[in-house]
Amino acid sequence: MNQTLLIIDAQQELIEGNLGASPIYNKVQLIKNINKVIEKAKEAGVPVVFVRDLDVAEGNGNGFHIHNEINVPTKAKVFDKSATNSFYGTGLLEYLKSKHIEHIVIMGCETQHCIDSAVRTATINGFDATLVGDGHSTLGNDVLSKEQIILHHNTTLHGHYNVDNFSIVRKSEEDLFCPTHNSYR
């Protein structure tokens, strides 16, 4: 099965914060888990794809780059986006289809925005998706705590389906590149 690891908006300024925003929730553990899954992807021969948000650090400079503590593979593919949805206007969908990808493991920021839309868009475009439950984070909002946002999305997106393809949520220590979607069908 052709797979990819998709890491969304794991950028320096988004994770560390800036004068206008605080750091991402649980940033140290998030970085650790992203690196753990990157290592698993490398061991499994699974390509890694990053998507960067052009709104972060106004799309340039060190703040725009992938966080300096993330071990970016030399052959990682990088797409830049100007919308919440990583598939919109980026070439990501075409790239995944050209590589005959069937399963996408998804991590990154921000849970209720870019992560949610990527998981849902993946399923409607013919991919099974695995959201890494301890591999995404948020800056929060005025309605729910950061923990509640993450828990809500882990609960809502586990088993979210669009007929043939759907999403499941698994932890970073699991064998993410051995998909279990068929056991739920």
N, C-alpha and C positions, 0 to 999 in steps of 0.2 A: 504494500500500500504506500502510495506517495503522500508524504506529510510535510508540514512546515511548522516552525515555531514563529509566531507573530508577536512581536513586542511593540506595544503602542505607547508613544509619548513618554518614554523613559528618558526624558531630557534633563540636563543639569539644572536649569532654573525652575522647572516644574517640580522636580523632586526636592531640591534644596530650598525653594522659595525665593522671594525677592522682597523689595520694599513694599509691594502691594499685596503680597500673598505669603501665607505661612508655608512651611515645608509640608510635603505630602505626609499623610498619616503613616506611621510605622515604617519610615523610610529605610532604616538600617536593615530590617528584616526583609523588606521588599527587594532591595538590591541583592541581598544574600540569596533569596529565592530565585530571582531572575538569573543570577550567575549559576546557581545549581542546575537550573533547567537548561541553560545554554550548554553547560558541560554534558548533560544527558543527551541533548540534541547532537552535539559533536560526536559523542560515542556511538550514537545510533545512525550517524550519517545523514541526519535530518538538517536541511538548510534552515538558516535563521534569517528572518525578515524583520526590519525595523520600520516603523512609521513615525515620522516626526511632525509635530504640529507647527505650522508657520506662525501661529500667534505667540508661541513661546519665544521670549527674548526678541520679539519682532522679526523672527526668522533669520537671525545672524548672531555671530559671536559665540563665545564659549557657552553661554547660557542656553543656546539653541541646540548644541551638540548633545549626543547621547551621553548620559551621566558618566563621568570619568572613572567611576568605580565599577562600571559594568564591563565585563570582558567581551567586547565585540569581536566576533570571529572575523578574520581577514576577508573572507568571501561573503560576508553578510550583505544582503541586498537592502537598500534604504530607499524609502519613498517619502516624499513630503506631501502634506495635506493642508488644505485651507478650510476644511469643514470638519464637523464632529466625526463623521463617518469615514473611516479609513479607506473605504472602497470608492468613495465619491471623488472623481476627477484625479485619481492618483496613478492609474495603471495597475494597481494591485490585483484586481480581479483578472485582468488579461494575463498578467504574469503567472498567477496561480493556475489558471486554466491551461496556459502554455506548458506548464510543468506537470500537468495532469494530477494536481494535488487533490486528494480526497478528504484529508483530515488536517485540521488546523488546531494547534495548541496556542491559546491566547493568554497574554499577560500584559501588564502595564498600568497606565493611568488614563483617564480618571474613571473610576468604576461606573458611575451613573450616566456618563456621557459617552466617551469614546469606546470604552470596553463593552458596554451594553449594546451599542449600535453595531459594533464589529461582530459580536457573537450572533446577533439576530440576522444581520446581513449575510454572514457566512452560511447560515442554514438555508436561507431562501435562494442562495446561489449555488446550491448543490454540494456543500461541504458539511461533513460532520465536524463539530467544534467541541473542543475540550477547554473550558475555562479553568485556569489554575486558581483554585479558591483562595490560596494564600499568596497569590502572585499578582494581585491588582490592589490599587488603593485609591484614595480620594482626598480632596481638600475639605469635604463636608459641605453642608448647607445649613440653612436656618430651621429646617423641618426635622431632619433626622441626624443622629450622631454619626460620626464616621463609621463606627462599628456597626450601627444599624444599617447603614447604606450597603456595606460590604456583605453583611449577613443576608439582607434582603435580596441582593443580586445573586448570591450563591444559592439561595433557596429558589428564587424565581427562575433562574436560567438552568437549573439542573432538571433535565428532562424536557426543556422547552423544545418544541418540535414544529416542523413545517413539513408534515407528511413523510417524505423520504429521508430527510436529514434533520438532525437535531443536536442539541448541545447537552453536555454533561459537565459536572464540576468535580474536579479531583484535586488532591493536594500535591504539592511540589515533590514530596518524597515518593509518590507513586510512580509506576512505570507508565508515564504519560504517552510514550510513543508506542505503546501496545494498547490501542484503543479498545474500549469495552462497549462501544455503542451497540454492537450486534446482540449483546446479551440483554439489551432493553427492548429490542424490536419485537 
